[in-house]
Amino acid sequence: MAHDLLDRLRQRQEDLNRSERKVACVILDDPAAATSLSIANLAQAAGVSEPTVNRFCRNFNAKGYPDFKIKLAQSLAGGTPYVTRAVEPDDNASQYTNKIFGATIAALDEARRDINVDAVERMVDYLTQAKQIHFFGLGASGAVAQDAQHKFFRFNLPVMAYVDILMQRMVAASCHTGDVIVVISYTGRTRELVDIARVAREAGAVVLGITAPNSPLTHECSAILEVATPEDTDHYMPMTSRMIQLALVDTLATGVTLRRGEAFLPHLKKIKDSLRDTRFPVDNTRSGNGRSDKKPAS
C-alpha cells in the first residue's frame, strides 16, 4: 500500500469536514502549485481561514503548514500523483479526456510502485506448474479474463476464460490438483465469485486472485496481486482498475514466458508467424491519410 501524502489526502477526502475538504480540493487540483502557496493564499483559494488550514495540516501528521508543504513536495517527488478529480456532469470533452488519461497514468504508476514482486514470483510459480488454467471474471473483469486467455493459450497447456457465473461454478467443482484458477475482481466482494473460489479450492485447485486488498476474495486465494485504485464504479464504468488488471496479466504472462526459457521462443515465433498471411503487406509509399503518394505514370 502507498503511504505518501497525496494518497492519504485522496483516501480521506470524504471524511474531512466541509472546510477542510475545500483545502484538500485545492491541493488535489494542482499539488505542484500548492507547494508554492503561502498559507494566506491557500486559505483564500479554499475560502477558509488560516487556522482551518493549520488544523487541516495537523490532521495529516504535519507540525504546521511549512512541514505540510515539505511532505507534499516529497510526495510529488515519489512518482506520478493522482491529481485528477472524478468526472463531473458538466465536464467538456477536453476536461473528461484529460481526467481519464491523467487518472490512468497516475494509477498505473502507483500500482507499479506498490506491486508486491514476491507475490508476482509466487503466482508465476503456480502458473508455470499448472496442468490447466482457468480465468474467471465478471463484467469489466470478464473482458480482462478473456484477454488473459488470449495471452496464456500460447504456453502449450489448456487455458480457458469463463465469464458466466454458472459455468464458473461447474468448472470450479470439477477441478483437480494441478489446476489453477485465476479470479479477477475489482472489488473482491461479489458473493458468487467468492463462493466459487472456495468451491475450487476445496476441489483441489490453486486459486489466485487479482483483486482489492483485504477483500473477502483474498481469504480464498493462495496468492493475490492487489489492485488498490480509487474509482467511482457506482456511477461510471471501471476504467483505471481495468488497465491495472491488464498490465498485471501481461506481467504474469511475461514471467511465465521467461520461466520457459529461450528454448520456448521458437514456439511463440511460430504462432506469431502464422498470422503473416492474414495481413496486407506494409506499403511505405502510402501517406498517413491512406492514399498513395506516388503519382500515376503519365
C-alpha positions, 0 to 999 in steps of 0.5 A: 500500500502507498503511504505518501501524502497525496494518497492519504489526502485522496483516501480521506477526502470524504471524511474531512469536514466541509472546510477542510475538504475545500483545502484538500480540493485545492491541493488535489487540483494542482499539488505542484502549485500548492507547494508554492502557496503561502498559507494566506493564499491557500486559505483564500483559494479554499475560502477558509481561514488560516487556522482551518488550514493549520488544523487541516495540516495537523490532521495529516501528521504535519507540525504546521503548514511549512512541514505540510508543504515539505511532505507534499513536495516529497510526495510529488517527488515519489512518482506520478500523483493522482491529481485528477478529480472524478468526472463531473456532469458538466465536464467538456470533452477536453476536461473528461479526456484529460481526467481519464488519461491523467487518472490512468497514468497516475494509477498505473504508476502507483500500482507499479510502485506498490506491486508486491514482486514476491507475490508476482514470483509466487503466482508465476510459480503456480502458473508455470506448474499448472496442468490447466488454467482457468480465468474467471471474471465478471463484467469489466473483469470478464473482458480482462479474463478473456484477454488473459486467455488470449495471452496464456493459450500460447504456453502449450497447456489448456487455458480457458476464460469463463465469464458466466457465473454458472459455468464458473461454478461447474468448472470450479467443482470439477477441478483437480490438483494441478489446476489453477484458477485465476479470479479477477475482481475489482472489488473482491466482494461479489458473493458468487465469485467468492463462493466459487473460489472456495468451491475450487479450492476445496476441489483441489485447485490453486486459486489466485486472485487479482483483486482489492486488498483485504477483500473477502476474495483474498481469504480464498486465494493462495496468492493475490496481486492487489489492485488498490485504485480509487474509482467511482464504479457506482456511477461510471464504468471501471476504467483505471482498475481495468488497465491495472488488471491488464498490465498485471496479466501481461506481467504474469504472462511475461514471467511465465514466458521467461520461466520457459526459457529461450528454448520456448521462443521458437514456439511463440515465433511460430504462432506469431508467424502464422498470422503473416498471411492474414495481413496486407503487406506494409506499403511505405509509399502510402501517406498517413491519410491512406492514399498513395503518394506516388503519382500515376505514370503519365 
